Amino acid sequence: MKNQVSLIGRLGKDPELVTFENGGKIVNLSIAVDDSYKKDGEKIKQSYWINLVGNGNVADVITKYFVKGDQIAVTGKLKVRDYEKDGEKRFVTEVVIQSVVFEASITAHKAATEESSNEEVKE
């Protein structure tokens, strides 16, 4: 089995770029993805918040081209990591971005200054 996730959602806030002393970069962001189901014949809509992280070229591209409210399409893999805070072990589930798909409609508001087309950027 392959660990692969594809998502399309909207950014809940501007991406946060972190640059390390060695020049490495990561970007942290969260997106809202919509889902719906029927309950007692009524359509119920629900949004889920998904944490994403990207590095290298992906971090640069996301930071440069995406802001709060933008729609983004990503492919990546699911990762669970743990850390300790206040003596308590905590777990975080996130998607590690492997590629970002640019669609003309997603980046239309930036097309005036940059060339924009259906383009995929990989890590």
Residue frames relative to the residue before (quaternion, step in Angstrom):
aa qw qx qy qz dx dy dz
M 1.0000 0.0000 0.0000 0.0000 0.00 0.00 0.00
K 0.3043 -0.7640 0.5491 0.1491 3.52 -1.12 0.75
N 0.3606 -0.7085 0.5702 0.2072 3.55 -1.02 0.86
Q 0.3014 0.7460 -0.5373 0.2529 3.59 -0.09 1.29
V 0.0706 -0.7868 0.6130 -0.0142 3.53 -0.96 1.00
S 0.0637 -0.7629 0.6422 0.0392 3.59 -1.02 0.84
L 0.0203 0.8143 -0.5751 0.0757 3.56 -0.77 1.08
I 0.0819 -0.7261 0.6774 0.0846 3.51 -1.29 0.57
G 0.2187 0.7803 -0.5569 0.1824 3.55 -0.73 1.05
R 0.4819 -0.6441 0.5088 0.3068 3.54 -1.35 -0.09
L 0.5027 -0.6617 0.4746 0.2902 3.53 -1.02 0.89
G 0.3753 -0.7449 0.5168 0.1931 3.55 -0.93 0.97
K 0.7697 -0.0214 0.0009 0.6380 3.56 1.27 -0.41
D 0.6812 -0.4655 0.3458 0.4468 3.57 -1.25 0.19
P 0.5510 -0.6032 0.4536 0.3562 3.60 -1.06 0.69
E 0.2801 -0.7537 0.5736 0.1565 3.58 -1.11 0.75
L 0.1775 -0.7973 0.5733 0.0648 3.57 -0.53 1.23
V 0.0960 -0.7658 0.6348 0.0368 3.56 -0.96 0.96
T 0.1118 -0.7861 0.6067 0.0380 3.58 -0.80 1.07
F 0.2832 -0.7750 0.5484 0.1356 3.57 -0.86 1.03
E 0.6861 -0.4962 0.3472 0.4030 3.57 -1.27 0.41
N 0.6937 0.4742 -0.2769 0.4660 3.60 1.07 -0.70
G 0.6181 -0.5727 0.3317 0.4242 3.60 1.31 0.12
G 0.5058 0.6504 -0.4227 0.3775 3.59 1.24 -0.18
K 0.1418 -0.7935 0.5890 0.0577 3.55 -1.15 0.65
I 0.0199 -0.7488 0.6601 0.0565 3.51 -1.27 0.57
V 0.1956 -0.7476 0.6192 0.1391 3.52 -1.24 0.48
N 0.1632 -0.7625 0.6209 0.0805 3.55 -1.01 0.89
L 0.1427 0.7745 -0.6065 0.1096 3.55 -0.99 0.87
S 0.1887 -0.7492 0.6153 0.1568 3.54 -1.28 0.25
I 0.1481 -0.7865 0.5956 0.0686 3.52 -1.10 0.77
A 0.3544 -0.6851 0.5916 0.2347 3.52 -1.26 0.53
V 0.0690 -0.7700 0.6338 0.0242 3.55 -0.87 1.00
D 0.3406 -0.7641 0.5213 0.1684 3.54 -0.96 0.92
D 0.0380 -0.7592 0.6498 0.0058 3.52 -1.23 0.65
S 0.0563 -0.7884 0.6097 0.0588 3.56 -1.21 0.38
Y 0.0077 -0.7691 0.6390 -0.0060 3.51 -1.26 0.54
K 0.4241 -0.6850 0.5247 0.2750 3.54 -1.27 0.27
K 0.0113 -0.7641 0.6447 -0.0204 3.51 -1.05 0.91
D 0.8317 -0.0653 -0.0175 0.5511 3.55 -0.63 1.17
G 0.7154 -0.4701 0.2389 0.4583 3.57 1.03 0.89
E 0.6402 0.5013 -0.3239 0.4838 3.59 1.28 -0.02
K 0.4067 -0.7103 0.5219 0.2403 3.56 -0.95 0.93
I 0.1354 -0.7851 0.6037 0.0305 3.55 -0.75 1.13
K 0.1766 -0.7744 0.6008 0.0900 3.57 -0.83 1.03
Q 0.0075 -0.7950 0.6054 -0.0377 3.53 -1.04 0.85
S 0.2118 -0.7601 0.6003 0.1303 3.57 -1.10 0.72
Y 0.1686 -0.7592 0.6221 0.0909 3.54 -1.13 0.76
W 0.2904 -0.7334 0.5874 0.1807 3.57 -1.05 0.80
I 0.1053 -0.7990 0.5920 -0.0049 3.53 -0.76 1.16
N 0.3135 -0.7348 0.5738 0.1807 3.59 -0.89 0.99
L 0.0844 -0.7883 0.6094 0.0118 3.55 -1.00 0.96
V 0.0442 -0.7685 0.6368 0.0443 3.55 -1.23 0.53
G 0.0180 -0.7913 0.6112 -0.0087 3.57 -1.03 0.83
N 0.1697 -0.7938 0.5738 0.1087 3.55 -1.18 0.45
G 0.7932 0.3367 -0.2290 0.4528 3.55 -1.35 0.10
N 0.8511 -0.0558 0.0851 0.5150 3.54 -0.97 -1.00
V 0.6154 0.5485 -0.3420 0.4511 3.60 1.01 -0.78
A 0.6440 0.5200 -0.3200 0.4609 3.61 0.95 -0.84
D 0.6565 0.5158 -0.3094 0.4552 3.58 0.93 -0.89
V 0.6879 0.4984 -0.2809 0.4467 3.57 0.85 -1.01
I 0.6700 0.4939 -0.3086 0.4604 3.58 0.86 -0.91
T 0.6612 0.5083 -0.3078 0.4579 3.57 0.93 -0.87
K 0.6906 0.4962 -0.2749 0.4486 3.58 0.99 -0.83
Y 0.8302 0.3130 -0.1137 0.4471 3.58 0.82 -0.97
F 0.7634 0.3706 -0.2007 0.4895 3.62 1.12 -0.35
V 0.0444 -0.7769 0.6281 0.0000 3.55 -1.11 0.82
K 0.7488 -0.3781 0.2945 0.4578 3.54 -1.34 0.18
G 0.7937 0.3019 -0.2415 0.4696 3.56 -0.96 0.95
D 0.5654 0.6039 -0.3885 0.4058 3.60 1.19 -0.41
Q 0.4067 -0.6610 0.5692 0.2714 3.52 -1.22 0.60
I 0.0374 -0.7947 0.6056 -0.0169 3.57 -1.01 0.86
A 0.1763 -0.7561 0.6220 0.1016 3.55 -1.11 0.77
V 0.0159 0.8159 -0.5741 0.0662 3.58 -0.69 1.11
T 0.1517 -0.7129 0.6709 0.1364 3.49 -1.38 0.41
G 0.1849 0.7882 -0.5681 0.1478 3.56 -0.96 0.82
K 0.4589 -0.6510 0.5113 0.3227 3.52 -1.24 -0.47
L 0.5097 -0.6542 0.4820 0.2825 3.51 -1.16 0.74
K 0.0114 -0.7944 0.6064 -0.0321 3.55 -0.94 0.94
V 0.1364 -0.7502 0.6420 0.0810 3.55 -1.07 0.81
R 0.0060 0.7896 -0.6128 0.0298 3.56 -0.79 1.03
D 0.2355 -0.7694 0.5754 0.1464 3.53 -1.21 0.42
Y 0.0218 -0.7625 0.6464 0.0170 3.51 -1.31 0.45
E 0.3862 -0.7104 0.5364 0.2417 3.54 -1.28 0.27
K 0.0285 0.7787 -0.6251 0.0458 3.56 -0.97 0.94
D 0.8399 -0.0126 -0.0450 0.5407 3.55 -0.80 1.08
G 0.7023 -0.4869 0.2580 0.4507 3.57 1.01 0.87
E 0.6509 0.4912 -0.3092 0.4894 3.59 1.28 0.10
K 0.3906 -0.7153 0.5321 0.2292 3.56 -0.91 0.94
R 0.0713 -0.7989 0.5973 0.0006 3.56 -0.85 1.04
F 0.2508 -0.7658 0.5791 0.1238 3.53 -1.21 0.61
V 0.1178 -0.7704 0.6249 0.0448 3.55 -1.12 0.80
T 0.1490 -0.7543 0.6329 0.0907 3.56 -0.96 0.93
E 0.1002 0.7971 -0.5846 0.1133 3.57 -0.80 1.03
V 0.4070 -0.6655 0.5610 0.2771 3.53 -1.32 0.26
V 0.2585 -0.7365 0.6075 0.1471 3.57 -0.83 1.05
I 0.3428 -0.7840 0.4865 0.1766 3.57 -0.42 1.27
Q 0.1687 -0.7795 0.5984 0.0772 3.54 -0.93 0.99
S 0.8006 -0.0327 0.0072 0.5983 3.59 1.14 -0.56
V 0.2145 -0.7355 0.6333 0.1091 3.50 -1.29 0.64
V 0.2150 -0.7742 0.5814 0.1277 3.57 -0.90 0.90
F 0.2437 -0.7390 0.6133 0.1355 3.51 -0.85 1.06
E 0.0518 -0.7598 0.6475 0.0284 3.53 -0.96 0.89
A 0.6097 -0.5908 0.3791 0.3681 3.56 -0.98 0.85
S 0.6811 0.4980 -0.3020 0.4437 3.58 0.91 -0.82
I 0.6242 0.5530 -0.3430 0.4323 3.58 1.09 -0.63
T 0.8040 0.2648 -0.1246 0.5176 3.57 0.87 -0.91
A 0.2245 0.8219 -0.5000 0.1550 3.59 1.20 0.45
H 0.6755 0.5114 -0.3085 0.4324 3.59 0.93 -0.82
K 0.7025 0.4220 -0.2698 0.5056 3.59 1.23 -0.25
A 0.4357 0.7406 -0.4276 0.2809 3.58 1.29 -0.08
A 0.5756 0.6142 -0.3797 0.3838 3.59 1.11 -0.51
T 0.7797 0.3213 -0.1701 0.5098 3.59 1.07 -0.65
E 0.7714 0.2498 -0.1295 0.5708 3.59 1.21 -0.41
E 0.4879 -0.6028 0.5188 0.3597 3.59 -1.17 0.46
S 0.0603 -0.8105 0.5822 -0.0203 3.54 -0.90 0.93
S 0.1773 0.7631 -0.6060 0.1378 3.56 -0.88 0.96
N 0.6350 -0.4603 0.3988 0.4752 3.55 -1.25 -0.14
E 0.1839 0.7887 -0.5487 0.2073 3.54 -0.21 1.29
E 0.2281 -0.7687 0.5833 0.1296 3.55 -1.04 0.78
V 0.1482 -0.7696 0.6174 0.0673 3.56 -0.94 0.94
K 0.1306 -0.7991 0.5851 0.0449 3.55 -0.82 1.05
E 0.6212 -0.5659 0.4023 0.3633 3.52 -1.29 0.48
